[in-house]
């Protein structure tokens, strides 16, 4: 009997769609298959759409794995998706075969986040709005991310972890180092010349890092 492929679940960032992972999914190693759901709370919708929280998004990842009949998955997230992946690895450790966190955060700088929110509050709607999300929903997501604090919980992550950050993604470099230092079984890769959205800006390099990590697993 042919073994069932191992599942790699990809979590996108704010302002991106699941299709942002198309290169990585198409170039996974033999024996792996990729899925990229929309993060709960980021789907296009009206007033009845649930407000985004990291906890609800984490539970939705669990529910998606249940729906797919997958007991354990390799989880890879970028930016906001990396924060959801971190929350998921803390909340549901038995469901995580391995973890890849790209441009994630541990405890966002509250002062900088307040400034960002103020700026987003006065910019034109067309500038702030994201695909399927109006200004109010975008600001709610920013607020949820700003309130996150994983500092006392990183030690609860048991999965083998790869932390990735682009060399030119300076706002996220300190958090990448903090993630790698705080997770017991983590390694850190700084991608030379890389920017924030490595999966689309440096797709081949990111896929190579991911596949080497999965092969080692």
For each residue, the residues with C-beta under 8 A, 3 or more apart:
1:
2:
3: 31
4:
5: 31 32 33
6: 31 32 33 73 74 97 214
7: 32 33 34 35 65 68 70 73 74
8: 24 25 28 32 33 34 35 73 74 75 76 210 214
9: 34 35 36 37 61 64 65 70 73 74 75 76
10: 18 21 24 25 34 35 36 76 77 81
11: 36 37 39 61 75 76 77 78 80 81 82 84 85
12: 16 17 18 20 21 36 38 39 77 78 80 81
13: 16 20 78 79 80 81 82 103 197
14: 42 79 80 130 138 141 142 145
15: 130 131
16: 12 13 20 78 79 197 200
17: 12 20 38 131
18: 10 12 21 36 37 38
19: 22 36
20: 12 13 16 17 36 78 197 199 200
21: 10 12 18 24 25 34 36 76 199
22: 19 25 26
23: 26 27 199 200 203 204 206 207
24: 8 10 21 27 28 34 76 199 203 206 207 210
25: 8 10 21 22 28 34 35 36
26: 22 23
27: 23 24 204 207 211
28: 8 24 25 32 33 34 207 210 211 214
29: 32 211 214 215
30:
31: 3 5 6
32: 5 6 7 8 28 29 74 214
33: 5 6 7 8 28
34: 7 8 9 10 21 24 25 28
35: 7 8 9 10 25 64 68
36: 9 10 11 12 18 19 20 21 25
37: 9 11 18 60 61 64
38: 12 17 18 42 43
39: 11 12 42 52 57 60 80 81 84
40: 43 50 52 56 57 59 60 61
41: 49 50 51 52 53 56 57 141
42: 14 38 39 52 132 133 141
43: 38 40 49 132
44: 131 132 133
45: 48 49 132
46: 49
47:
48: 45
49: 41 43 45 46 137
50: 40 41 56
51: 41 137 140 144
52: 39 40 41 42 56 57 137 140 141 144
53: 41 56 57 144
54: 57 58 83 84 87 144 145 148
55: 58 59 87 91
56: 40 41 50 52 53 59 60
57: 39 40 41 52 53 54 60 61 84 87
58: 54 55 61 62 84 87 88 91 92
59: 40 55 56 62 63 91
60: 37 39 40 56 57 63 64
61: 9 11 37 40 57 58 64 65 75 84 85 88 92
62: 58 59 65 66 88 91 92 95
63: 59 60 66 67
64: 9 35 37 60 61 67 68
65: 7 9 61 62 68 70 71 73 95
66: 62 63 69 70
67: 63 64
68: 7 35 64 65
69: 66
70: 7 9 65 66 73
71: 65 95
72: 94 95 96 97
73: 6 7 8 9 65 70 95 96 97
74: 6 7 8 9 32 96 97 98 99 100 214 217
75: 8 9 11 61 85 88 89 96 97 98 99 100 159
76: 8 9 10 11 21 24 85 99 100 102 210
77: 10 11 12 80 81 82 83 84 85 86 100 101 102 104
78: 11 12 13 16 20 81 82 102 103 197 198 199
79: 13 14 16 82 83 102 103 104 196 197
80: 11 12 13 14 39 77 83 84 141 145
81: 10 11 12 13 39 77 78 84 85
82: 11 13 77 78 79 85 86 101 102 103 104 105
83: 54 77 79 80 86 87 104 105 145 148
84: 11 39 54 57 58 61 77 80 81 87 88
85: 11 61 75 76 77 81 82 88 89 99 100 101 104
86: 77 82 83 89 90 99 101 104 150 154 157 179
87: 54 55 57 58 83 84 90 91 148 150
88: 58 61 62 75 84 85 91 92 95 96
89: 75 85 86 92 93 96 99 157 159 161
90: 86 87 93 150 153 156 157
91: 55 58 59 62 87 88
92: 58 61 62 88 89 95 96
93: 89 90 96 156 157 158 159
94: 72
95: 62 65 71 72 73 88 92
96: 72 73 74 75 88 89 92 93 99 158 159
97: 6 72 73 74 75 159 217
98: 74 75 159 160 161 162 213 214 217
99: 74 75 76 85 86 89 96 157 159 160 161 162 183
100: 74 75 76 77 85 161 162 164 210 213
101: 77 82 85 86 104 161 162 163 164 176 179
102: 76 77 78 79 82 163 164 165 198 199 206
103: 13 78 79 82 164 165 166 169 172 176 196 197 198
104: 77 79 82 83 85 86 101 163 172 175 176 179
105: 82 83 108 145 148 172 175
106: 148 149 150 151 154 175 178 179 182
107: 148 149 150 151 175
108: 105 112 113 145 146 148
109: 112 113
110: 113 114 146
111: 114 115
112: 108 109 115 116 171
113: 108 109 110 116 117 142 145 146
114: 110 111 117 118 146
115: 111 112 118 119
116: 112 113 119 120 142
117: 113 114 120 121 139 142 143 146
118: 114 115 121 122
119: 115 116 122 123
120: 116 117 123 128 135 138 139 142
121: 117 118 135 139
122: 118 119
123: 119 120 127 128
124: 127 128
125: 128 129 134 135
126: 129
127: 123 124
128: 120 123 124 125 135 138 139
129: 125 126 133 134 135 138
130: 14 15 133 138
131: 15 17 44
132: 42 43 44 45
133: 42 44 129 130 137 138 141
134: 125 129 137 138
135: 120 121 125 128 129 138 139
136: 139 140
137: 49 51 52 133 134 140 141
138: 14 120 128 129 130 133 134 135 141 142
139: 117 120 121 128 135 136 142 143
140: 51 52 136 137 143 144
141: 14 41 42 52 80 133 137 138 144 145
142: 14 113 116 117 120 138 139 145 146
143: 117 139 140 146 147
144: 51 52 53 54 140 141 147 148
145: 14 54 80 83 105 108 113 141 142 148
146: 108 110 113 114 117 142 143
147: 143 144
148: 54 83 87 105 106 107 108 144 145
149: 106 107 152
150: 86 87 90 106 107 153 154 182
151: 106 107 154 178 182
152: 149 155
153: 90 150 156 157
154: 86 106 150 151 157 179 182 183
155: 152 182 183 184
156: 90 93 153
157: 86 89 90 93 99 153 154 161 183 184 186
158: 93 96 184 185
159: 75 89 93 96 97 98 99 185
160: 98 99 185 186 217
161: 89 98 99 100 101 157 179 180 183 185 186 187
162: 98 99 100 101 186 187 189 209 210 213
163: 101 102 104 176 179 180 183 186 187 188 189
164: 100 101 102 103 176 188 189 190 191 198 206 209
165: 102 103 169 172 173 175 176 188 189 190 191 194
166: 103 169 172 190 191 193 194 195 196 198 201 202
167: 173 190 191 192 193 194
168: 193 194 195
169: 103 165 166 172 173 194 195 196
170: 173
171: 112
172: 103 104 105 165 166 169 175 176 196
173: 165 167 169 170 176 177 190
174: 177 178
175: 104 105 106 107 165 172 178 179
176: 101 103 104 163 164 165 172 173 179 180 188 190
177: 173 174 180 181 188
178: 106 151 174 175 181 182
179: 86 101 104 106 154 161 163 175 176 182 183 186 188
180: 161 163 176 177 183 186 187 188
181: 177 178 186
182: 106 150 151 154 155 178 179 186
183: 99 154 155 157 161 163 179 180 186
184: 155 157 158
185: 158 159 160 161
186: 157 160 161 162 163 179 180 181 182 183
187: 161 162 163 180
188: 163 164 165 176 177 179 180
189: 162 163 164 165 209
190: 164 165 166 167 173 176 194
191: 164 165 166 167 194 198 202 205 206 209
192: 167
193: 166 167 168 202
194: 165 166 167 168 169 190 191 198 201 202 205
195: 166 168 169 198 201 202
196: 79 103 166 169 172 201
197: 13 16 20 78 79 103 200 201
198: 78 102 103 164 166 191 194 195 201 202 205 206
199: 20 21 23 24 78 102 202 203 206
200: 16 20 23 197 203
201: 166 194 195 196 197 198
202: 166 191 193 194 195 198 199 205 206
203: 23 24 199 200 206 207
204: 23 27 207 208
205: 191 194 198 202 208 209
206: 23 24 102 164 191 198 199 202 203 209 210
207: 23 24 27 28 203 204 210 211
208: 204 205 211 212
209: 162 164 189 191 205 206 212 213
210: 8 24 28 76 100 162 206 207 213 214
211: 27 28 29 207 208 214 215
212: 208 209 215 216
213: 98 100 162 209 210 216 217
214: 6 8 28 29 32 74 98 210 211 217
215: 29 211 212
216: 212 213
217: 74 97 98 160 213 214
